[in-house]
Amino acid sequence: MTSKKVKSGSYLSQEILSAQQTAAIAAQFSSVVQVGEVVAFFGELGSGKTFFIKAFCQAAGTLQQATSPSFTLINEYYTAENLFIYHFDFYRLKNMAELQNLGLDDFFYDHNICLVEWADKILTFLPDRRWEVYLEFLPGQPDGRKINIVKKE
Amino acid sequence: MTSVKQEIVLLGLETSGLTSGVYLSRDNQMLGEMALNIRNIHSRGVALFVDQLIKLTDLSLKQISAVVVSAGPGSFTGLRIGYSIAKGLAHALQKPVIEVPTLDVWAYQQGQTRFPVFSFIDAHRQEIFHAFYRWEGKELKRITDYQITAVESLPDLVHEKTILVGPDTDRFSRQMQHLLGDLAFFAYPIQLQLQGWALLQLGYQKFITEKFSDLNSCEPLYLRPFKGIL
């Protein structure tokens, strides 16, 4: 993590053609996200959200490899420096009670980093100040993606 | 035949914020406390502290007269841990639970003053949980409901010189001073940690007036309505 804070607005908009390029962007992005920030991920099934997060966490130095928390809703990873990263996946979110029992604010407003897949399912619960990462397929390019990263204040 | 006066031993638990605190008092005198201000420690710390504190004070859990829990508002998960332990102990020991709203503790620990006291806790999203208090003699009276309000609306609430207290005073002091001008008053030294003696003294007042909570239905004072749409 760097100590330099990025201003709000578009941070990155890029078309890439390989998974390696996605991983490189994720790794670079992990050095920009600050402790206490939330990153919301948007993209269809298979667009590479979990792949992006795996590369993000690896670059951040988590002691655990990121895996999809589709069934557990939250995974917790941490680094040797005691940085905690919480990885959410709301694809299988069934009802409000499930969400209520998570105590999301405790995660979103604490000294950690939160990475949220299927963020569109919980938009009203996200902090206004957040990163948004959009992953879109590129027609005719199996590993091609358009990646947009925006910072909102 | 001599009658033996029953001691009132209170066990206090604080998990509403950063602090994991366990406190013991006997007949309204502080007996001991253990607390840590470390993140993500409630689930590991509180039960351990209860055990240690009971041992170090040569008491047994059976001697506890009631469990006093800091009732929130505050951290969702923290409060659930505090309530789980409080309820578990109370159920096993067949002793009552006493809930003390955390905002009351913050107002009380600041001490007697002729000014109104505004106790607040960060509710995130630029909102605060809060309540107003006034001292009447030696008694602290809450004069408003527990509420949640946007910080920007503070000028609508505060119309006279008021002491602002709470765990997030440091973080909000500049913004509040800007919004309220001379009406905002931060008593020195600014306290940023909930005091166990204050929790237990308020718990003691409830104990002697038998204001016990129903063990099955009592729950944290969350205050924020759950308003999401799926």
Interface residues (C-beta under 8 A of the other chain):
Chain A: F84 L93 N95 M96 L99 Q100 G103 D105 D106 F108 Y109 D110 H111 K121 I122 T124 F125 P127 D128
Chain B: R39 N40 S75 F76 T77 G78 R80 D122 H124 R125 F226 K227 G228 I229 L230
